[in-house]
Amino acid sequence: MLKYLKSVALGALVCSAFSAAGFAQGDVDKGKKVFNKCKACHMVGDKAKNKSGPELNELFGRAAGSKDGFKYSKAMLAKGEDGLVWNEETLNAFLTKPKAFVKGTKMSFAGIKKQKDMDNLLAYLGTFSTAEVQAPVAEQDDVSDDANAPAVTTQTNVAASAAEVPEHGVFHLGRVATDDEIAAWDFDVRPDGMGLPNGRGTVADGEEVFVEKCASCHGDFGEGVGRWPVLAGGQNSLQNERPVKTIGSYWPYLSTVYDYVQRAMPFGEAASLTDDETYAITAYLLYLNDIVDDEEFELSKENFLTVEMPNTANFYADDREDEPQYSVSADPCMNECKVGPVEITKRAQVLDVTPDQE
Amino acid sequence: MSKKSMLRSAKGRNDHPDNGRRAFLKNGLVAGGAAALGAAAAGAAQAAGENVILQKQDWRTYLGDGVDARPYGTPSAHEAHVIRRNVEWLTADPVSSVSFTPLHELDGIITPNGVCFERHHGGIAEIDPTAHRLMIHGLVDTPLVFTLEDLKRFPRENKVYFLECAANSGMEWRGAQLNGVQFTHGMIHNVMYTGIKLRHVLEEAGIKPNGKWLLVEGGDASAMTRSIPIEKALNDCMIAFKMNGEALRPEQGYPMRLVVPGWEGNMWIKWLRRIEVGDQPWHQREETSKYTDLMPDGRARRFSWQMDVKSVITSPSPQAPVTHGKGRTVISGLAWSGAGKISRVDVSVDGGRNWRSARIDGPSLSRSVHRFYLDIDWNGEPLYLQSRAMDEYRNVQPTKDALRAVRGVNSIYHNNGIQTWYVAKDGVTENVEVS
């Protein structure tokens, strides 16, 4: 206990020493954004409590593995006993490569790669530590919050004592997804641009990739081979006897093209295109559909939302309920509902397109 | 000899009604007739009756397979024609295509797992369940990862629901085209799902207040995706891992699929691996380019999720003609509605001039198919068979012409128009449209 107190005191000193130089480098607001990476497991600020990671108030100066009510890995507890105290230097080292710095830590986080992000994050976390001179005043301020603290701590103790049971949710099932796992699977793109990766590609680049990887089914000009989908043309055909629904004539959003190409194409080799190739193919499809007319046109994350699709406005919400056949409330006719003898007007036999049964 | 002729008669049903009847005549009546003719001449030694009775069958004499011969049972060899079939010219490649349920050979309300229609966009994903994860992330308090074993620890429920492709009957918009209920209506199946409420999984992660939509995604080579409004997700969607008591079949999304009761089949994501919570829909390919309904004015409906009230007579039908001649005849069919239960099914034998209410038999469950029967005495004159379903919200199945009057013929999806089967005097049945 003595040791613990000592290290807190020491940490506070060390920390305040750093805070003058160190935190000044970081931007607290930007650090708050970086902290989004940590939020799945860690809380900080008012009402913060332990989740699948310990809460991070008063982190600076805290001995490693010392947060009450949190079940640490053996490795982290050992580090604390060896005297590891969290300060800008040690946090910097730990958060750069957590598993290297504390071998065996439970924290499943790959690490922060950019030093700027690190500085900003530590600046942000520093605002929740009383390393500053006005420590006594801060403690006074915290009295009201502290009144809630015992209850919270008890609660977390209960959860923690049930060994490996996570704290989230109602049934406490599943485990927290890591950022790397989410990044590995989350590649969908939305009309508002959410999900678009960095990258770029020109119409000319796209033609090259398209001819190599797409044209065997879709044709060199998106005209479609056999029954494979037609991708270009069909403008102003939607009211025709035989409408031609293509990217240019029908699809309301360009994001759908990008999303689908990198999601499911090329057929039989899904998710094999690079981001730049996908931008290039998308640019080429715009060109085939006369939505852009310059072979030098380059599509990128930056100009993606400026492209307008011709048919965007022509979609509306399901209104089947308003159709006449559903708006009648009378019981259907049972007797003599039609006049005249029955005549066959159409027969499937004529077409003879039913597959053989043998 | 008798075994062989039984095979022929079973196969004959699948062939042409005349063949079936011929086989039957050969087998029974001819033998009986010959016996009757010969009785006087040949005297008492000549027995009268059917050979299948008078002669001892092989299976009455010789031992059959033991219990170790068929560890996972399959249907009788005489039912080999009861299979899913596809229509080759419909799609460019069978890997991204559809196979149809043989409705004309089934009865009751449950579709056997092996003949449930299939629709894949990147083939059947063969997934090792221990290597499968379900991730939920986006606008949630805690992004989570679940194993199949994790999901089985949530409270379970059992529900019978139909799953119908929005394009079921979509080839019939321009008129009668395919001669068989399997092809006109076979993109539907109806099984009992065991699984958990999607709501439990969402609440486990904690939906943020601005979380209004889900993107659900499959783990197959098409990574199929759809956007689902949060209200539906919290209301009655399930994550299922069993169908009809056993694990989902690979072609139905093993090890887990989404169940979206009453809504179009494409949304029931198979091989479910990811749920992202967002504040707006994603407008994925299958909800923009596909599964939007083009109207005659060139504009298109989107988010037409619910499946309409619908029914069809499964027998007689082109693949299940009447082979017994006039007299007692069972007209049998299916009715369903994405809104709820079926309250009534009417059947017409004169092309919609007069109707009689059919008898619904078996469980009546919300958003499950209902089995109906009308038992008639057929006088041998041509029949123009139609069925018309009504659901508990008084939605009445419309005629095809009523639908065309509003929607034209290019909307592909949601064709729930009344089907007509023409039964000729010889029992041969055909897909037609009538005045």
Interface residues (C-beta under 8 A of the other chain):
Chain A: A40 K51 S52 H168 G169 V170 F171 L173 G174 R175 V176 A177 E181 I182 W185 D186 D188 R190 P191 D192 M194 C217 G226 R227 W228 L238 Q239 R242 P243 K245 I247 Y250 W251 P252 Y253 S255 T256 D259 Y260 R263 A264 F267 G268 A270 A271 N314 F315 Y316 A317 D318 D319 R320 E323 P324 Q325 Y326 V328 S329 P332 C333 M334 N335 E336 C337 K338 G340 V342 E343 I344 T345 K346 R347 A348 Q349 L351 V353 T354 P355 Q357 E358
Chain B: N14 D15 H81 R85 N86 V87 E88 W89 L90 T91 A92 D93 V95 S96 H121 G122 M135 I136 H137 D141 T142 P143 L144 V145 F146 D150 L151 R153 F154 G175 A176 Q177 L178 N179 G180 F183 H200 V201 E203 E204 A205 G206 L215 E217 A221 S222 A223 T225 R273 R274 E276 G278 Q280 W282 H283 Q284 R285 T288 S289 T292 L294 P296 D297 G298 R299 A300 R301 R302 F303 S304 W305 Q306 D308 P318 Q319 D346 D350 G351 G352 R353 N354 W355 R356 Y384 R388 M390 R394 N395 V396 P398 T399 A402 L403 A405 V406 N410 H414 Y422 E430 N431 V432 E433 V434 S435
